[in-house]
Amino acid sequence: MKPDKLPSLEPGDFYFNEQGYMVFTAAYHLKRGFCCKNGCKHCPYGFKKKSK
């Protein structure tokens, strides 16, 4: 899937954390089909941001 054609959001694709931010689930990342390399909390592709 190309980044310009993202899947629509459905229940279970995200939740809101205590700070009010939308957090995508691993299920959504898999449905999206690629890693954005932003270090997402539930990244199923194994990408981890390097700490400073």
N, CA, C and O atoms as a DFTB+ gen file, in Angstrom:
208 C
 N C O
     1  1       0.835      -1.188       0.000
     2  2       0.000       0.000       0.000
     3  2       0.874       1.243       0.000
     4  3       1.847       1.325       0.750
     5  1       0.536       2.188      -0.820
     6  2       1.305       3.426      -0.905
     7  2       0.889       4.384       0.212
     8  3      -0.268       4.371       0.631
     9  1       1.818       5.216       0.701
    10  2       1.494       6.162       1.762
    11  2       0.364       7.122       1.420
    12  3      -0.294       7.629       2.328
    13  1       0.118       7.389       0.140
    14  2      -0.940       8.333      -0.212
    15  2      -2.331       7.693      -0.167
    16  3      -3.331       8.390      -0.335
    17  1      -2.409       6.377       0.057
    18  2      -3.693       5.683       0.143
    19  2      -3.759       4.926       1.463
    20  3      -3.668       3.699       1.488
    21  1      -3.917       5.655       2.546
    22  2      -3.964       5.039       3.862
    23  2      -5.348       4.447       4.113
    24  3      -6.348       4.988       3.641
    25  1      -5.413       3.329       4.863
    26  2      -6.708       2.725       5.158
    27  2      -7.515       3.602       6.103
    28  3      -6.952       4.354       6.900
    29  1      -8.816       3.503       6.010
    30  2      -9.670       4.278       6.908
    31  2      -9.577       3.701       8.320
    32  3      -9.294       2.517       8.504
    33  1      -9.817       4.549       9.300
    34  2      -9.737       4.126      10.695
    35  2     -11.007       3.400      11.104
    36  3     -12.116       3.811      10.762
    37  1     -10.824       2.320      11.839
    38  2     -11.929       1.517      12.350
    39  2     -11.715       1.303      13.842
    40  3     -10.611       1.523      14.340
    41  1     -12.742       0.879      14.561
    42  2     -12.552       0.576      15.985
    43  2     -11.452      -0.462      16.159
    44  3     -11.409      -1.455      15.432
    45  1     -10.569      -0.236      17.113
    46  2      -9.447      -1.130      17.359
    47  2      -8.169      -0.717      16.658
    48  3      -7.116      -1.306      16.903
    49  1      -8.238       0.288      15.786
    50  2      -7.056       0.769      15.079
    51  2      -6.267       1.783      15.898
    52  3      -5.094       2.027      15.615
    53  1      -6.890       2.370      16.900
    54  2      -6.231       3.397      17.699
    55  2      -6.916       3.527      19.050
    56  3      -8.008       2.999      19.264
    57  1      -6.260       4.235      19.953
    58  2      -6.854       4.618      21.230
    59  2      -6.253       5.951      21.623
    60  3      -5.260       6.388      21.042
    61  1      -6.855       6.597      22.610
    62  2      -6.327       7.856      23.120
    63  2      -5.650       7.591      24.459
    64  3      -6.237       6.986      25.356
    65  1      -4.400       8.054      24.582
    66  2      -3.675       7.851      25.836
    67  2      -4.101       8.884      26.876
    68  3      -4.975       9.713      26.620
    69  1      -3.478       8.827      28.045
    70  2      -3.839       9.725      29.152
    71  2      -3.650      11.194      28.814
    72  3      -4.343      12.050      29.364
    73  1      -2.707      11.500      27.905
    74  2      -2.458      12.879      27.508
    75  2      -3.387      13.341      26.387
    76  3      -3.341      14.503      25.982
    77  1      -4.224      12.443      25.888
    78  2      -5.167      12.798      24.839
    79  2      -4.652      12.592      23.427
    80  3      -5.313      12.983      22.464
    81  1      -3.479      11.983      23.289
    82  2      -2.915      11.727      21.961
    83  2      -3.483      10.437      21.380
    84  3      -3.730       9.475      22.107
    85  1      -3.687      10.427      20.067
    86  2      -4.127       9.219      19.376
    87  2      -2.925       8.308      19.186
    88  3      -1.886       8.741      18.688
    89  1      -3.066       7.052      19.581
    90  2      -2.000       6.065      19.470
    91  2      -2.497       4.935      18.579
    92  3      -3.527       4.324      18.865
    93  1      -1.773       4.657      17.505
    94  2      -2.166       3.583      16.594
    95  2      -1.746       2.232      17.159
    96  3      -0.686       2.111      17.772
    97  1      -2.583       1.219      16.951
    98  2      -2.288      -0.130      17.406
    99  2      -1.449      -0.863      16.361
   100  3      -1.324      -0.417      15.221
   101  1      -0.877      -1.997      16.773
   102  2      -0.108      -2.822      15.834
   103  2      -0.998      -3.280      14.684
   104  3      -0.542      -3.379      13.545
   105  1      -2.272      -3.559      14.981
   106  2      -3.200      -3.996      13.930
   107  2      -3.324      -2.935      12.832
   108  3      -3.349      -3.268      11.647
   109  1      -3.400      -1.666      13.221
   110  2      -3.483      -0.606      12.207
   111  2      -2.190      -0.521      11.396
   112  3      -2.229      -0.382      10.174
   113  1      -1.054      -0.605      12.073
   114  2       0.222      -0.527      11.358
   115  2       0.335      -1.649      10.329
   116  3       0.808      -1.425       9.215
   117  1      -0.092      -2.842      10.693
   118  2      -0.051      -3.963       9.750
   119  2      -1.009      -3.733       8.582
   120  3      -0.691      -4.044       7.434
   121  1      -2.187      -3.185       8.892
   122  2      -3.161      -2.889       7.835
   123  2      -2.618      -1.818       6.895
   124  3      -2.870      -1.852       5.690
   125  1      -1.872      -0.866       7.453
   126  2      -1.281       0.197       6.647
   127  2      -0.239      -0.370       5.690
   128  3      -0.137       0.075       4.547
   129  1       0.535      -1.354       6.153
   130  2       1.411      -2.092       5.271
   131  2       2.839      -1.603       5.126
   132  3       3.565      -2.130       4.283
   133  1       3.278      -0.631       5.897
   134  2       4.656      -0.175       5.819
   135  2       5.054       0.505       7.127
   136  3       4.201       0.921       7.910
   137  1       6.364       0.611       7.348
   138  2       6.884       1.278       8.540
   139  2       7.220       2.724       8.196
   140  3       7.869       2.992       7.185
   141  1       6.780       3.647       9.034
   142  2       7.055       5.069       8.806
   143  2       8.382       5.495       9.441
   144  3       8.847       6.613       9.222
   145  1       8.986       4.605      10.223
   146  2      10.273       4.846      10.890
   147  2      10.249       6.043      11.843
   148  3      11.234       6.769      11.980
   149  1       9.083       6.234      12.506
   150  2       8.964       7.296      13.505
   151  2       9.071       6.763      14.926
   152  3       8.976       7.532      15.882
   153  1       9.267       5.460      15.078
   154  2       9.391       4.883      16.417
   155  2       8.061       4.751      17.118
   156  3       7.970       4.994      18.321
   157  1       7.041       4.376      16.401
   158  2       5.697       4.241      16.968
   159  2       5.684       3.236      18.122
   160  3       6.417       2.247      18.103
   161  1       4.860       3.497      19.107
   162  2       4.799       2.681      20.310
   163  2       4.487       1.216      20.007
   164  3       5.067       0.325      20.628
   165  1       3.594       0.957      19.076
   166  2       3.169      -0.412      18.779
   167  2       3.656      -0.885      17.411
   168  3       2.943      -1.614      16.722
   169  1       4.845      -0.485      17.015
   170  2       5.376      -0.840      15.692
   171  2       5.582      -2.352      15.574
   172  3       6.378      -2.924      16.319
   173  1       4.872      -3.006      14.645
   174  2       5.049      -4.443      14.464
   175  2       6.221      -4.780      13.541
   176  3       6.520      -5.954      13.326
   177  1       6.877      -3.769      13.002
   178  2       7.971      -3.989      12.060
   179  2       9.338      -4.002      12.737
   180  3      10.357      -4.194      12.073
   181  1       9.367      -3.799      14.053
   182  2      10.622      -3.873      14.796
   183  2      11.474      -2.626      14.774
   184  3      12.605      -2.657      15.259
   185  1      10.969      -1.510      14.220
   186  2      11.747      -0.288      14.179
   187  2      11.782       0.357      15.554
   188  3      10.744       0.527      16.194
   189  1      12.957       0.711      15.998
   190  2      13.114       1.422      17.267
   191  2      13.985       2.627      17.007
   192  3      15.048       2.508      16.398
   193  1      13.542       3.800      17.467
   194  2      14.357       5.008      17.323
   195  2      15.590       4.886      18.192
   196  3      15.537       4.368      19.307
   197  1      16.688       5.365      17.670
   198  2      17.928       5.365      18.442
   199  2      17.883       6.489      19.463
   200  3      17.591       7.633      19.114
   201  1      18.168       6.177      20.709
   202  2      18.184       7.224      21.734
   203  2      19.474       8.010      21.647
   204  3      20.492       7.504      21.175
   205  1      19.425       9.256      22.108
   206  2      20.571      10.158      22.012
   207  2      21.604       9.852      23.041
   208  3      22.636      10.521      23.098
